[in-house]
Amino acid sequence: MEQDRKIIHIDMDAFYASVEQLDNPDLKGKPIAVGGGEDRGVVAAASYEARKFGVKSAMSGVLAKQKCPDLIFVKPRFERYKEISQQIRAIFLSYTDLVEPLALDEAFLDVTAARTNLKSATEIAKEIRAQIFETTGLTASAGISINKFTAKIASDINKPNGQKTIKPKEVEKFLEQLPIHKFFGIGKATAEKMHSWGIYNGYQLKQHTLEFLKANFGKSGQHYFNIVRGIQNSPVKPNRERKSLGAERTFSQNKKLDEDIYQALEKIAEITVERLNKAGIQGKTITLKVKFSDFTQITRSKTIDHLTSDKQEILEIIWELWCAEEFKKSVRLLGITLSNFEEETIEEEPKAAPLQLTLDF
């Protein structure tokens, strides 16, 4: 019988906002939003004090201020966030090589064969959270279970500064009680469609056959069928493949004239190329993203037969995509993204097998 994996999902509590409160004691206990300070700014993160008023990430700064008149806007300092994230990553790697970062503030850890004398994955998560606090002064929450999906859901249950373990025998019951909109891959539209069939939780989803789910949701039907039964075998990947890389810009004033659009795209292309060069990658698919003044959005892509990170070539393709049709609405945001990167095969020296420990949950 295959051994259950022990997966931990660590999620920092209001990370960006907590860093700002850590570095500036005057902000402690106050509602703050990182970003969002300009007329068209967007909130990147909100402190728990601000969240009580309904302020959340991706909300416009204007709406956030309406919800919380005493809200304090703070400019983001991503270099500082990266610095602390690296300290946290080092703590993870002292327990296991199987660390899959999802962002600066969260990661999956496979501790099935962890380098520790602790007897359970729950104890490991507790010790990791204590080390994070001792090292950075910040709190983290954790979820522990047999797969990434369940661990990620669990980490949100006792936030902030808490953790939740869902043991192998508890997984199916937990998923049966889970509201349908909390399942990975079920967005608002899909949830509404399921609600129309009386599917509001995992148990109700479980009553439908694989054939029914495939007929109504296509390829996603198999995913829904598996995940509600706790079947998710996606491994923790230490080196997550970057799917795309690019840059975008929201304008303080809408743009309509072609010369203004071109100048903006030129600057965005320059930033994109800088990021490509820093990452040491090239792509074959170039994508233009446009958000109009009425907040409608389109993307247009072109795939070429060779890898590129050349600014002029990227700009020419992006301009070709822009000129391919006539847009009558003014533009609020432009973005350029490259994807379809070269896959490299790196041969590594064989490593000694890790010490297998029999861990409890």
C-alpha positions, 0 to 999 in steps of 0.5 A: 500500500502506498504511503500517504504523503505529508503536505504542508501549505504555509501561508504568511498572514497579510504578508505585505501589510504585516511587513509594513507594520513590522518596519513602521511601528506607527502602523501597528493596529491600524487599517493599512493597504499596500498600494492603491493610493492613486486615483486608479491604484489597486490594493495589493494587500490589506492588513487585518484591521482593514479587512474588517471593513471589507477592504481586500486585494485587487480592490480599487483604492477609491472603493477601499477608501469608501469602505474604510475612511481611515485607511492608510495607503502605503507604497509597496516595497517589493525588494523588502518583501523578497528579502524576507521571503528568502529568509522564510524559504531558507527555513523551509529548505532546512526541513525538506528539499521539496519546497514549491513556492507559489508566491513570496508569501506561500509555499507547499512543502512535502515533509514525507521524508523530512530532515527532522526528529519530529514525529509528525507533520503537524509538529513540523508545521508548528516548529516552522511557524515558530521559526518564521516568527523568531526570524522575521517577527511575522506570523504564518498559518499552515494547513497539513494533509495528504495532498496540496489541494486539501492542505491549501484549504486547511491553511485558511481555516485558523487564520491568522497565526494558526494551523489545521491538520486534516488526517487521511481518514478525515479528508473525504468528510471534510471535502463533503462539507466544503462549500462548492465555491471553495473547490479549486477550479470552480469559479463564480460562473461554474459555482452558479451553474452547479447551484442551479442543479442543487450542488452547494457542497462537496457531498452534493457534487459527489452524488453525480456520476463522472459521465454527468460531470464530463458531459456538462464540464468537459475535461474539468469534469474528471478533475471535479470527480477526483478532487471531491474524493480526495484524489489529487496526486500532483507532486510538490515541485521544487522548481516550478516552471514559469508559464509566462513573464511580462509587464503591464501598466495602468494609466492615470489618464486613458489613451486613445491616440496611436502615438500614445499607445505606441510610446506606452507599449515601447516602455512596457516592452523594455521592462518585459525584456529586462525581466526576460534577461534577468530570468535568462529565458526567451519565448515564442508566444507574444501576447498583447493585453488591453483593458478599455475605459469601460473595463472590458478586456481583450488579449491577442497573441502570436506565436513565432517559430523561434525563441526571442527576447529582442525588444524590437522584435517583440514591439513589432509583433505587439504593434502588429497585434494592436493594428490588426483591428480598430479599437474605438474605445480609449485604453486604461491598461496595456500589457505584454507577456511572453510564454511558450519558453524553451524547455531545458533538460539539465542532467544532475548527479544522482542524489542519495535517497533521503532518509525515510521517516514514518511520520504521523499527521 
